[in-house]
Structure formats: structure tokens, C-alpha cells
Amino acid sequence: MSKIAPSASSLKAILLLILLVFSCTLANAQHIYSITGNVKDDGGNLPGATVYITGTKLITACNATGDFLFANLVPGTYGVVVQMVGYKPLAKSVTVNGQSVKVDFKLETVTNSLQQVVIHAETNWEEHYRIFQKRFLGTTSNASDCKIINPKILHFHFDKETSVLSGSAEEFLIIENQALGYRIKYLLTNFEYNEQTSILKYQGYPSFEEMQPKTDRVAQAWQRNRDKAYKGSVIHFLRAIYNGNVYTSGYEIFKVLNKPLPGEEPDPKKPIFFDRRPVLCDSLVKVVDADFKELSFKDCLFVLNYREQDASELAASGYKIDKPVGGRLPNGQISVVRLLDPSVTIDANGNYSDPGGLLFEGYMAWEQVADMLPLEYGKAE
């Protein structure tokens, strides 16, 4: 799970976003493999079940004997999700390392009692949904053009003692992003928002489908918006780290010397100090094998994307990080990256594991589901 938090300069806004994202490097390397499997229920094979690789546009359907195949995959950890009407969706994590993998699924039917729970009227549902929508989709300009088509499948619970709003859905959320031109199926496994601490956590499995633009003008707008969402994103940054082209990708990295620890009360009057000497990318990573690298550092990293500028909405979001004390810097998007584990393993696609090993603040934390792109995007760079 990637953990994302906003700026320490915000008074009360400490948001923690947890996204379940699996490594998926597409077939552009020497060694390629496949994931095969079978889907069944208590009665036997399930032809026609939908299977997809989470975070991508890769999707297929089971054949007449319930079998499926994803070919041309390189080593990595993949999230495989199965869906069929009348059954509970099921997801599994699959690691491909040096050989093809077979994984089987057994689906459970949706019971009448479960359906009754989903449609049961809930107190303050509209209020809870407004909170969910804001936190889940985000507050960027793209979020205003992003709509959840089937919100009524969501059900919420508010714990008055802990001030935590929980949300869940037994079916896929269908999200239409008119800003980026994607239709997203999102299997939400967990959502929690603490109103006292403003801490947000959610987990899920997204699948992307290209929408068809009505005009060339719309297609061009989608491409511009996608490019803007991609550059400066976590995936864009980690791909630059992996490829060793951090500066040419638009980033400068510095060590933060006095960043408060997670959970500490933010002090907006306390400036950030950083080491004026840029961090060399080679000092952050070492090669694990032909497909993976290890990212490790001791201090917080202050990351400046000098090619991209902050959006006007960022200042009011609680995520904005002001320029630190310690030297003159050009304008740009500012983020802080913290390592929560001794190290994380990254791949060429910009994914990392353990997914809970990195915490992002500032601009990289601000972009949420409304700015999410499939992992295929930007691979041609």
C-alpha cells in the first residue's frame, strides 16, 4: 500500500491515502511470461467471467471451460481480479518470478441477505457520501469532471466514539472520468476517514477502459490532461528513479533536515530546512537483478519538479508545501518523500513493494483517483 499524506504546513489536514497497487511491467523486456488460471463455483467452471490485471487496461473473459490467459508479462507482482454477475468479486496477488504462473479462483454467490444490507437505508448517507466523494476522488480540477455512476452501492458506518467514517461496496464502483477519458471499475476493499485527525485510508483494485471521444477536440483535451496528471505523479517520479534520469525528467532531490515525524502536530510557523547539495540518484538505489532495484535512504527527501507548476487549487487543499529555508529554488511542484521501511523494491513501471513502505506529502499526495492513470501510460518515454 502506498501511503500518502499532505503538507505539514496544514493545520488540521493530515490525510493518509492507502492505495493497493501491484507491480505490472508490460512486455518490453527480454524475459516474458504468462498468468493463466481457471474460474469456477461450487457447480463447476464459469465461462464468461471477467478477469483483469489491476491498475491496467488488461482485461479478458474466461473461455467455455472457465480458463483465462494473460500473456507477454515480465517478472513482477500482479493483482488479478475476477468478476461475474451474481458472485462476489475476488482478487489475488500473484508473483511472476522466472516462470509463468497458474492461479485458480472459486467464486461465492451473492446472498439475498447481503443484497438487503446493500440496499438498506442508512442514516446520513448523503452527508457521508459527500465526504467520501471529496476524499476518494480528490480536489484537483479533474475531480470536478469525475463522477461515480453507481454511488448507491456504497454503504457507510460512522463510529461516534472514534469519529471514523467507514465505507465499503460489495460490487465495483463505476467511475467516469471525463477529464482524462477513462472509465474505471474500482473494487473498493476498505475506506476509513477519521474526522478528528483528518486521516484517510482506502484500498482498492482499479481497472481502466478507454472512453471514446466525441470530437477531435475532446481527444486532444484528454491527452493534455493525461500528460499533466502523469508528470509529477508518484509513478512518473519512481520511473525516473529507476531509470536514473531524475534531473532530465524534471526533478531535483534534496535531504530534509528537520521534517516532523508522522503523527506530530504540524507547526505551520516552523520552516523546513534542507541540505543545499542535491542528492544523486545513484546514492538512493542499487540493482537487485535485471528487473528490480532497491530504493533506500535515511532522511526525508525534498523533491522539486521544476518543469511543472502548482495548480491554483493546491493552496486550498491542505497539501501545499512552501519552499523550505536553506537556499534559492526555482518555482515548481514540491513534494516530500519518506521511507517507512528500511528499503523498498521498485520496477521499471514505477511500482514498489512493500506497498506500505513509502509516504508522500505535498503535490504527489494531492492527486488521487480523479488523476489516476493506467500503468501503461507513459511507458513509451
N, C-alpha and C positions, 0 to 999 in steps of 0.2 A: 504494500500500500504506500503510495506516495503521500506524504504529509505536507500540507501547505498552510502557512499562517501568514497574516498580514503584518504590516509595519508595526514596529514597537512604538512609533510616534503616535499611533491612535490611542485615545484614552481608554475606551472600553472594548474596542473591537479587536478581539483575538479569535480569529476564525481558523479552525483546523479542518482541512478538507482531506478526506482519505478516499482515494480512488484505487480500485483494484484494476491494475493494468498489467498485462502479461507481455513478455518479450515475444516479438514476432518479426523476425527479419526475413524479408521476402527473397525470392530466388534470384540473387545476383552474386552468388558466391560459388566456389568450386564444388563444394560438397552439398548435395541436395537430398532431401529425404521426404517421407510422406507420413501423414497420420491417417490411419484407417480405423474403422470401427463398425459396430452394429448397434442398432437401437431396437429395443423390444419392451413389451409389458408382460404381465402375467400370462397373457394368452398367446404370446409369440412375437414374431418380428413385426415392426411397424414401418411399412413402406410409406414414403411421403413425408416423414418427419424432417423438419428443417434443422440444419446444423450449421453453425458459423464459428469462425475464429474471432474472439472478442477484440475490439479495438480496430478492426479492419473492415474491408468490403468483401472479404472472402466468405461466401455462403454457398451451401449446396443442399440437396434433398436426398434422402435415403432412397435407394432403388427398391425393386419389388421384394427383395429379401431383407430389407432393413439395413443394408450396408451403405457406408459413405466413404469418401476419399478426398483428402486434401494433399495434392502433390506439390513438388517444387518448393519445399520448405528447407531452410537451413537450421543448424542447431540453435536451440533456444527453448524457453518455457512458454507454452501456449495455453490460453484459456479456450476450451472447446465447450460450446453451449448448444443444447438440444431443446427444441420447442415443437409442440404439436397440440392442436386444439383438443381440449378435454383432458389434458395432462399438465402436471406441474412442470415448469421448465427445470432443467438440470444442467449444472455446469461442473466441469472438472478441469484441473490443472494437469497439463501433460508436458513432460520434459523430453525434448528430442536431443540426443547427445551421441552422435556417431552411428546411429542406426534409425531406421523407421520404427514407428510405434503404433500399436493397436490398442484402442481403448473402447470399451463397450459401455452402453447406457441401458438402464432399466427404469422406465418412467412409471410414475404413480398417477393414477387418475385423480381429477379434482372432485372432491366430495361435495354433496349438497350443503353440508354444514359449513364448509369453507366458503362456498359461494354466498351463503347467507351472511357470514361475517363481513364479506367484502361490500355487500350492498346495504348493510345495516347503517342507519342514520347515526352520525356522530355529532356530539356537542361541539360547537365552534369549528366545524370542519372548514368553512370558508376562511376563517381567520388563520387557521393552521396551514391551509393550502397557500395563502399569500406569503407566509413565512417560508414555507418550503420552496415555492417558486423563486423567490428572491435569492435564497441561499444556493439552491441547486443549479439554476440557470446562470446566476451571476448578475452583475450590474453594468456590464460593458454595453456599448452601443448595439452589439449583435444580439444581446439578450432581449431587446425590445422587439426584435423580429424573429424571436424563437418562441414556439408555442407547444405546450403539451396537449396533444389531441384528446387523450383519454384520462383526464385527471381524476375522474370518479373512481378509478380502480385503486387509488391511494386510500389508505386508512391510517389514522393518526391516533396517538395516545399522548396525553400530557400528564406528566408526573408533577404534582404540585409541590411535593417535598423536595425534589431535586431540581425543579424548573426545567426539566428536559422534555423537549418535544421529540417523539419518535415517530417515524413513518415507515411504511412498508407497502409492497404490492406483490401479489401472487402472479400477476401477469406482466408482460413487457409494457413499459411506458413507451408510447409512440410520440416522438418529438419531431416537429417540422422546423427546420432552421432555414428561414427564407433569406437570412443574411449570408449564409455560406453555401446554400444549395444542397443540404443533406437531410435525409430522413433517417432518424436514429431510432433504433429499437434498444431500449435500455432496461436490462434486468436488474432492478434495484434490490440489493440484498440487505442493506442497512442504511438508516438515516437517523441521526441524532443531532439536535440543536439545543444547547444549554443557554437559556435566556439570561441567566445571571452572569455567566462567564463569556457569553457570545462565542463559545467553542462549537464548531460544526464538524461533524464526521459523516461521511457517507461512502458506501461501497457499491460497486455495480459492474455490469458487463455490457458495454455498448457495441452495437453493430451498425455499420453505415451503409446507406444506399444513396446513390446519386439521384438528385431530383432533375427533371428535365426543364431547362429554362424556356420561357415562352418567347423570348426575343434574344437577339444577339447582345443587346444592351444589358439584359439581365445576366447573361452568361459572363460578360466582361466584369460586371459588378461583383458577381460571386468570386471570380478569380482574384480580383483586387482584395476583397475581404479575406479570402483564404490566405493569401500571401501575407497580409497584415497580421492575421491571427497566428500564423506559423512562426514568423520571425519574432524572436524574443520569447517564444514559448519554452517550456521545460524541455520538450523533445528536441527543439532546434538547438538549445544550449548544450544538451548532453551529446548530441550528434557531433557538435563542434569539438567537445572534449575528446570524444572517441577518435575522431579523425585528426586531431592535433592541429586544427585550423581555427582556433578560438579567435584570434585577432582578425583574421581575414573574414570571419563570419560576423564581425561587428562587436566583439566583446573584449572588455578589459577586466581582469580579475585582480582584486586586492584582498589582503587579510584584514579582517575587522579585529580591533584590539580590545574593545570594551563592550561587546554586544551582550545584553542581558540574557539570562537563561530562559528557556520556555517556562511559562507559568509565573514569572516575576511580573510585578505590577509595572506596566510601562511608564516611563517618565519622559513626557514629550519635551521637557526642558533640557534633558541630558543629551548632548550631541554624541554622534557616532565618530569614533576615531579609527583611522585605518593606516596601515603601513603604506607609505607612498610608493614603494617598489612594487611593480606589477608581478603577479605570480606567474611563473612559467608553467605551461600546461604539462610539460614533461615531469614536473615535480609532483603532480597530482595523480598520475596514472602509471600503472605498469601492466605489461602484457601478461595475460593469463594463458591464452592459447590463440589459435588462429581466428577465433570468433569473439572472444571476450577480453575485456580489460578491467582492471581493478582500480576504482577511484577511492583515494584515501587522503585526508587532510586533518589537521588538528584544530585549526581555528575556523571561525565563520568566514565565509567568502563574501566579499562585497563585489557584486557583478554589475558592470555598466555596459549596457547595449548602446553604444554611441551612434549607431546608424538609425535607430528608431526613437521617436519622441513619445513622451507620455500623452495619453488621451486626456481630454478635459474632464471626463467622468471620474478619473482615478482619484483626484483630490478629495472628492466627497465620499469615496468608498471605504475609507479607513485603511486602505492598503498602501497608500503612498509613503515612500521613504524619502526624506530630504537628503540632500548632499551632505556627506559627513565632513567633519573637521579634519584637516590634515593635508590639504593640497587642492589645487585648482583642477577641476574636471570639466569636460565638455558636457553639454546637456544630453540627456538620453534616458532610457528606461533603467530604473535602479531596482535590483533585487538583492536579497541576502540568502545564501545557501548554507545550511547547517547539516553536518553529518551526525546522525543519531546512532549509527553503528560504527564499529571500527573501520569498516570499509563497505562499499557496495560494488557489485559487478555490473558493468554496462556493456551493451552491444551496439552494433552499428546502427540499429534502428532507433536509438535514443531511449531504450528501456533499461531499467536497472532492477536488481534484486539484492537483498531483500527489499520488497516494495515499501517497507516502513523505515528504510534507512536514511532517507533524505527529507529535510524540511525546508520549504521555500517560503520566503516572505517578499513583500513588495509586488512588483509588476508580475512576476511569474506566478504568484499566488492568486492574482486578481482574475485571470482568465479561467473560467470554469466550463460547464457543459456547453454553454452557448458559443464558446470559442474552440470547442474540441474538434480535432481533425482526425481522419483515419490515418493509421500508421503508414500507409502507402504514400501519403502526401510528403513531398519534399525529398524523396529518395533519389531523384534524378540530379540533385545538386552536385 
